[in-house]
Amino acid sequence: MSLVNLSQHHTFGFDAHCRALKIIQSKDDLHSYMASNYAKAPLMLGEGSNVVFLEDYQGDVLLNRIMKREIIKLGDYYRITLGSGEGWHDVVRWLVEQGIGGVENLALIPGTAGAAPIQNIGAYGVELSDILYSVTYLEIETGKEVRLFNQDCQFGYRDSIFKRALKGNAWIIEIVIDLPIDWQPKLNYGPLKSLQNHESLTPKSVFDKVCEIRMAKLPDPKLLGNAGSFFKNPVVSAKTHKILLEKDPSLVSFALADGSHKLAAGYLIERCHLKGHAEGKVAVHANQALVLVNQGGGTASQLKRLVSKIINTVMHTYGIRLEPEVRLYDCVGEYIGVVDG
């Protein structure tokens, strides 16, 4: 049986294959697939923007193309229902063009609406958990549809129940978000502070600024293979933050409500003189140290060596262990091997 090439279905672009590829356009397609193919260990894939295949995948891959967009007005907010296969950035643009705000800080985050709650995507002071109302998923073991509300999703920083208790047993069908009619911009994070004194701001003007910022520092995966931010920004206690700040007064960090501090992983990597460092054809991006890139013809072993070097060097220099944000897959599922030697 011939295998299907996955290089065009994950943005890092490694040459990997799967047994079969099937497009899923509705929840009925999922039910039909489960009824006849459950034993094939399928993997649901959206845009492949937060996934790297390290080797050929032994099961089937399902491409999520479940589309739906619906807006209803409820009191002082809009309730938006989205099919899990909708492109996230396309949805953000669609909303801001209608003057609906609350998602503009999350512009240009790659991936689908269905992937958004898994990662609890976030940027510039806003996370999906701030606006999500509910998630509906198909329980793989039983075929039942289950609806979880925000408080049941166990959201954390780039974390959710879908990466833990429900990992491997949930295919997200749709999500629902609530956005206020009385929009207030969130401009307290990073370069968006430059907009604080501007008059007549709109969701679209903030959206445009976020796109400008992201395009200036993040490579287009259509031109240079990458999976966006490769590492999570580590969170440390106030005590650890104080110690680190004494060691490095220029440390880039953001205070959190509980007194802890989120560190900029890209800054740590850059301060370790790893910006632009390459292992074969896989490298730390020259303009943004948080992004690893496939320069063409890169291999999984090269990626593992680079990730190992980054983790070990940052650990040696700062005593902080970086963790990948990108989901790595080997032949049977999500990779759990040691990448830091």
Phi, psi and omega in degrees: 000131181284144180267159181259130180285132182258002187300331180271000184245006167220135194289346175286334169081013176297149179281101179223161185227162173226170183290317180204153181235127182229135178272128179253118183250354181200166177293333177295323175300321179294314179301317181295318179297314182298325183295332185241347189227015188305324186289355184272012175050060184286153175241127177276129183231135176266253178269355179068025186272349178235025184231140171232125175271118181275341179198178179299138180265128189284344181260193176272155173242129179255124178270118183282113177230039178279109187253135174192136173222122181216132177239129171231151181259124181232103179061243184258020179213162173262138173250121185245124177256131185231133171294146188292344180269358178295136176293129186299311182297324177298321178294315180301313179298317179301318181290313183292331177292342175264007179080012180267121183253170179121345179242356188298331178293342182261018178296151175062018169278119183289163178112182183256167177298325180290334178279339186302314180287335179299313181274347193048063184305151181199156176192144173051046173084006179233136174238157179303323181300341178288336187236350185286136176261311182202163175228132174250130181225161175263124179282117189295321183293327187245341184081005181277149173271134183232138176247126176250138174266168188312311186293344180269352187275354177051051183290142172218190179291113183051040186212155178196174177298336182286345176261358183232263186300326182259008181301126178082001182228021181213125170250113184287131182261315179205160174232158178232130177238152177245129180233135185290141174291321177274085187286136173232123182293149175249107190234023185268006188242121172057221187292348177291346178300336181294346180267355190299329182261007180281140177268158175059040175291147174229164174305324181292322180291324176291318176306312181298321180293317178298316178298318179300314181296312185292319181292334181287334186240347183249129181288147176286118182298342177288339181254329182216113185306127176196167180238031180072210179297119187276329183243151173286149171283118185290147177250130182234161179289165178299323180295313179296321180298318180298318179296316180295322181293326176293326180283324183221090183300341180270005183309129178270120182208165181225125181288137178255165187297331183273006179095347177281176182226137175265125180265151178276107182300323179299322178296315181300317180295318181294319180294339177272011175061037180254358178298124182087351180295139182233147167242103186064235182261008177250130189218161167283130185299141185292336182255342182213107187291346180280349184253129173258144187231149172262109185282001181116113181083013178293160181233163180297322180295323176295318177299315180299319179295319181292315179299317178300316181296318180297310182299314182293321181291316178295322178296317181294322186278318187244350184072021181244129178266119176279145177238137178298139171270328179291143179267121183260133182239134172258203188291337186242351182162200183294132186289128180239013179290164179279126180249005182246027173061000000 
